[in-house]
Amino acid sequence: MPRSSVTSAPVAPHASPPASPAVSVPHPRHAPAPPVNVLLRRYVPGAEPVSCVPLTQGLLNRGYRLTTTRGTFFLKQHVDAPTSDRATISRQHRATQRLHALGLPVAPPLPDTDGRTVAVLGGHCYALHPWVEGRHRNGTQLSRGGSRRLGALLGLVHTCLERVMGGAVGSHGTRAPGPYGSADPEDTFRLIDELLALAGARSPRDPFDELAERRLLERRRLLDAHAHLRPAAAAPGAGGWVHGDFHPLNLLYRGAEPAAIVDWDRLGVQPRAEEAVRAALIFYVQPTGRLELAKVRAYARAYRRASGAGTAELAAAVHRVWWERLNDFWILRWRYQRDDSRADAQFPAASALTVWWTREYEAVRDAFAG
């Protein structure tokens, strides 16, 4: 993700479950050094490397700030199994090139002398992007006006993606995959039992394990009380092209204006309004788990105007994403099933949000669809 080393205040938790690899990706500091000299000969002829510094943010791929005698670049090594093949990456690159031509703030990759943007070296895929100076901003740093600009930007992304990708295939080889199902609560109950056993057996235990157990038991009660509200499958026609991972760490600001939307790895066909809801949850969740509903309302109204989505579509998306969150434990699965604690810091606010949202369901729905 092309980004600046200058960051803002801590970013709100990334509450959306990632399409994670079968095994955790090692931190860049523990990975072999990328083949910088070969890549520079291919993409920036005549440049000599000065430094190649691993970036600490990001859970699924590896990124480096590459400083050379001919400028600074973002070097990305694609290692997330579902999206790390050359054809998928090339499709993402073509999309960003077309979006850039339409005037959207994106950072397309550099082509080599043959126009190729993906280098396969040692069995790994690499891409070189311009380095974008900017800051990440979460919802606490956005005014209502800034929230309107954010909603309008995502709406523009969705409409422009439809223009540039309309005839292409989706992430699983179809234009409109579906129907889009919903989590089965019986599966979730079994997962809760498994996670409770793993958390209880952990030694030594720490306060996170105590919180995890409390939230798991609480979620089981909530799910039992609301199982009858499981949403029906969304129709295939509800899908559209989406960024797939629109959140504060994938948006850079320069001043008050967005400078670049980055990390298009999960570009695909999904219900568009659900991406709008998920993004708002991540931007506007507070450490206590509450949402800044006044800003959510400003964001959602701007999104609806820019995308053409109706209030009924947003209300249905709110319900489906609420159900998704009620059944979601990806952070605990990483910790207890994979022994990967990198997402632990996101759990307190993300888990509190589900409880608060269930209690304030109508107010949240009205903020998005009112």
C-alpha positions in Angstrom: 0.0 0.0 0.0 1.7 3.2 -1.0 1.7 5.3 2.1 3.7 7.9 4.0 5.7 7.1 7.1 3.8 10.0 8.7 0.8 8.8 10.5 -2.1 10.3 12.3 -3.6 9.4 15.7 -4.3 5.7 16.2 -6.6 4.3 13.6 -10.0 2.7 14.5 -10.0 -1.0 14.6 -10.2 -2.9 11.3 -13.4 -4.7 12.2 -14.0 -6.5 8.9 -12.8 -10.1 8.7 -9.9 -10.4 6.3 -9.8 -13.1 3.6 -6.7 -14.4 5.3 -4.3 -17.0 4.1 -4.2 -20.6 5.4 -1.2 -19.7 7.5 -0.1 -16.4 8.9 2.2 -14.2 6.9 5.5 -13.5 8.6 6.3 -9.9 9.5 8.5 -8.3 6.8 11.3 -7.9 9.3 11.5 -11.7 9.5 11.1 -12.3 5.8 13.9 -12.7 3.2 15.0 -9.4 1.7 13.2 -8.7 -1.6 15.3 -8.7 -4.9 15.6 -5.0 -5.0 18.4 -4.7 -7.6 16.6 -7.0 -10.1 13.3 -5.0 -9.7 15.0 -1.7 -10.1 16.7 -2.8 -13.3 13.3 -3.8 -14.6 11.2 -0.9 -13.5 13.5 2.1 -12.8 16.5 1.6 -15.1 19.6 3.4 -13.8 18.3 3.7 -10.2 20.5 2.5 -7.4 19.0 1.4 -4.0 19.7 3.6 -1.0 17.5 1.8 1.6 14.6 -0.7 1.7 12.7 -0.4 5.0 9.9 -2.9 5.9 6.6 -1.3 6.8 4.9 -2.5 10.0 1.3 -2.0 9.0 -0.7 -4.6 7.1 -1.6 -8.2 8.0 -1.7 -10.1 4.7 1.1 -8.9 2.4 4.6 -7.4 2.8 5.4 -3.8 2.0 8.7 -1.8 1.9 9.6 1.8 1.5 12.3 1.7 -1.2 14.5 4.7 -1.5 16.7 5.0 -4.6 18.8 7.5 -6.4 15.8 8.2 -8.6 13.1 8.6 -6.1 11.2 6.8 -3.4 8.7 3.9 -4.1 6.4 1.5 -2.4 7.5 -2.1 -3.0 4.8 -4.7 -2.5 5.3 -8.4 -2.2 2.0 -10.2 -2.7 1.8 -13.3 -0.4 -1.9 -13.5 0.6 -2.8 -16.8 -1.1 -6.3 -15.9 -2.4 -5.0 -12.8 -4.3 -1.3 -13.4 -4.9 -1.4 -14.9 -8.4 -0.2 -12.9 -11.3 -3.5 -12.8 -13.2 -5.4 -11.5 -10.2 -2.8 -8.9 -9.4 -2.7 -7.8 -13.1 -6.5 -7.3 -13.1 -6.2 -5.1 -10.0 -3.5 -3.1 -11.6 -5.6 -2.5 -14.8 -8.5 -1.4 -12.7 -6.4 1.2 -10.8 -4.9 2.5 -14.1 -8.4 3.0 -15.5 -9.6 4.6 -12.3 -6.6 6.9 -12.3 -7.5 7.9 -15.9 -11.0 8.9 -14.6 -9.5 11.1 -12.0 -9.8 9.0 -8.8 -7.1 9.3 -6.2 -5.2 6.0 -6.7 -1.6 5.0 -7.1 -1.2 2.7 -10.1 1.9 0.5 -10.3 4.9 1.3 -12.5 5.1 -0.7 -15.8 8.3 -2.2 -17.0 9.6 -1.5 -20.6 7.1 -4.1 -21.9 4.2 -2.6 -20.0 4.0 -5.4 -17.4 3.3 -4.3 -13.8 3.8 -7.7 -12.0 7.3 -9.3 -11.6 7.5 -12.9 -10.7 10.8 -13.6 -9.0 11.7 -16.7 -7.0 8.1 -17.8 -7.0 6.8 -14.5 -5.5 4.9 -11.6 -7.2 6.2 -8.1 -6.7 4.9 -4.7 -7.8 6.4 -1.2 -7.6 4.2 1.8 -6.9 4.9 5.5 -6.4 5.4 6.5 -2.8 2.4 8.7 -1.7 3.0 11.2 1.0 0.0 11.6 3.3 -1.7 10.8 6.5 -4.2 8.2 7.6 -7.3 9.7 9.3 -10.0 8.0 11.3 -13.5 9.2 11.9 -12.5 11.2 15.0 -10.4 13.3 12.8 -13.1 13.9 10.2 -15.7 16.7 10.5 -19.2 16.1 9.2 -18.0 17.8 6.0 -15.1 15.4 5.8 -17.5 12.6 6.5 -19.6 13.7 3.5 -16.5 13.8 1.3 -15.6 10.3 2.5 -19.1 8.9 1.6 -19.1 10.7 -1.7 -15.6 9.3 -2.5 -16.7 5.7 -1.9 -19.9 6.2 -3.9 -17.7 7.5 -6.8 -15.4 4.5 -6.4 -18.4 2.2 -6.9 -19.8 4.0 -9.9 -16.4 4.3 -11.6 -15.6 0.6 -10.9 -18.9 -0.3 -12.7 -17.7 1.8 -15.7 -14.2 0.3 -15.9 -15.0 -3.3 -14.8 -18.6 -3.8 -15.9 -18.0 -6.5 -18.4 -15.2 -8.2 -16.5 -15.4 -11.3 -14.4 -15.7 -11.3 -10.6 -13.3 -12.5 -8.0 -14.5 -16.1 -8.5 -14.8 -16.0 -12.3 -18.4 -14.7 -12.6 -19.9 -11.3 -13.2 -22.4 -11.5 -10.3 -21.6 -14.3 -7.9 -24.3 -15.3 -5.5 -26.7 -15.6 -3.9 -24.9 -14.0 -1.0 -25.6 -16.2 2.0 -25.5 -15.5 5.7 -23.8 -17.2 8.7 -25.5 -20.2 10.1 -25.9 -19.7 13.9 -25.5 -23.4 14.6 -22.0 -23.2 13.0 -21.3 -20.2 15.2 -22.3 -21.9 18.4 -19.9 -24.7 17.6 -17.1 -22.2 16.9 -17.8 -20.4 20.2 -17.5 -23.7 22.1 -14.2 -24.4 20.4 -12.8 -20.9 21.1 -13.9 -21.1 24.7 -12.0 -24.3 25.1 -8.9 -22.9 23.5 -9.0 -19.7 25.6 -9.6 -21.7 28.8 -6.7 -24.0 28.1 -4.2 -21.1 27.4 -1.3 -20.9 29.8 -0.2 -18.5 31.1 -3.5 -16.6 30.8 -3.6 -12.8 30.4 -6.4 -10.1 30.6 -7.1 -10.6 26.9 -8.1 -14.2 27.5 -10.5 -13.1 30.3 -12.0 -10.6 27.9 -12.3 -13.1 25.1 -14.1 -15.6 27.4 -16.5 -12.9 28.6 -17.3 -11.7 25.0 -17.7 -15.3 23.8 -20.3 -16.1 26.5 -22.0 -12.7 25.9 -22.1 -13.3 22.1 -23.6 -16.8 22.6 -26.5 -15.2 24.6 -27.0 -12.5 22.0 -27.0 -15.0 19.1 -29.4 -17.3 20.9 -31.8 -14.4 21.5 -31.6 -13.1 17.9 -31.2 -16.3 15.8 -34.6 -15.8 14.3 -33.4 -12.6 12.6 -30.9 -14.4 10.4 -31.2 -12.6 7.0 -32.2 -14.4 3.8 -29.6 -14.7 1.1 -29.1 -11.5 -0.9 -30.0 -11.8 -4.6 -27.1 -12.1 -7.1 -28.2 -8.8 -8.6 -27.3 -7.0 -5.3 -23.6 -7.4 -6.2 -21.4 -4.8 -7.8 -17.6 -4.1 -8.1 -16.1 -3.0 -4.8 -12.7 -2.1 -3.4 -13.1 -4.9 -0.9 -11.1 -3.4 2.0 -12.0 0.3 2.3 -10.8 1.5 5.7 -8.5 4.2 7.3 -5.2 2.4 6.7 -6.1 2.1 3.0 -6.8 5.8 2.5 -4.2 8.5 2.6 -5.0 12.2 3.1 -3.1 15.2 2.1 -4.5 18.0 4.2 -8.3 17.6 4.2 -8.5 15.9 0.8 -8.0 12.2 0.0 -4.6 11.7 -1.8 -4.7 8.0 -2.6 -6.9 4.9 -2.1 -4.5 2.0 -1.8 -4.5 -1.8 -1.4 -6.9 -3.1 -4.1 -6.1 -6.8 -3.3 -9.7 -7.6 -2.6 -11.2 -6.0 -5.6 -14.3 -8.1 -6.5 -18.0 -8.4 -6.9 -19.9 -8.1 -3.6 -23.0 -6.2 -2.4 -21.9 -2.5 -2.7 -24.0 -1.1 0.1 -22.4 -3.6 2.5 -19.0 -2.3 1.7 -20.3 1.2 2.6 -21.6 -0.1 5.9 -18.4 -2.0 6.8 -16.3 1.0 6.0 -18.3 3.3 8.2 -18.0 0.8 11.1 -14.2 0.9 10.9 -13.9 4.7 10.4 -16.4 5.7 13.0 -16.2 3.2 15.8 -14.9 4.6 19.1 -12.8 2.7 21.7 -15.9 2.1 23.7 -17.6 0.3 20.8 -20.0 3.1 20.0 -20.4 4.7 16.5 -20.3 8.5 15.9 -23.8 8.4 14.4 -24.0 12.0 13.4 -21.0 11.5 11.2 -22.3 8.2 10.0 -25.5 9.9 8.9 -23.5 12.6 6.9 -21.3 9.9 5.3 -24.2 7.6 4.4 -26.3 10.4 2.8 -23.4 11.4 0.7 -22.7 7.8 -0.3 -26.3 7.3 -1.4 -26.3 10.5 -3.5 -23.0 9.6 -5.2 -23.8 5.9 -5.8 -27.5 6.0 -6.5 -28.2 3.5 -3.7 -31.6 3.8 -2.1 -32.5 3.8 1.6 -34.0 0.3 1.4 -30.7 -1.0 0.0 -28.7 0.6 2.8 -31.2 -0.7 5.5 -30.9 -4.2 4.2 -27.1 -3.9 4.1 -27.1 -2.7 7.7 -29.0 -5.8 8.8 -26.8 -8.2 6.9 -23.6 -6.7 8.2 -25.0 -6.6 11.7 -25.6 -10.3 11.4 -22.2 -10.8 10.0 -20.6 -9.1 13.0 -22.8 -11.1 15.4 -21.3 -14.3 14.0 -17.8 -13.1 13.4 -14.7 -14.1 15.5 -11.8 -13.7 13.1 -9.6 -12.0 15.6 -10.0 -14.8 18.1 -9.6 -17.4 15.4 -6.2 -15.8 14.5 -5.2 -15.8 18.2 -6.3 -19.2 19.3 -6.3 -21.3 16.1 -3.2 -19.8 14.5 -1.3 -18.5 17.4 -1.2 -15.1 15.7 -1.8 -12.2 18.0 -1.2 -9.3 15.5 -4.9 -8.4 15.4 -5.5 -8.6 19.2 -5.5 -4.8 19.7 -8.6 -4.6 17.5 -10.7 -6.9 19.6 -11.9 -4.7 22.5 -13.6 -2.1 20.4 -14.7 -4.5 17.7 -16.4 -6.9 20.2 -17.9 -4.0 22.1 -19.4 -2.6 18.9 -21.4 -5.7 18.3 -23.0 -5.5 21.7 -23.7 -1.8 21.4 -25.0 -2.1 17.9 -27.5 -4.9 18.9 -28.8 -2.6 21.6 -29.0 0.5 19.4 -30.1 -1.4 16.2 -32.8 1.1 15.1 -30.6 4.1 15.7 -27.8 2.6 13.6 -30.1 1.6 10.8 -31.7 5.1 10.7 -28.2 6.7 10.6 -27.5 4.8 7.4 -30.9 4.8 5.8 -32.7 7.8 7.3 
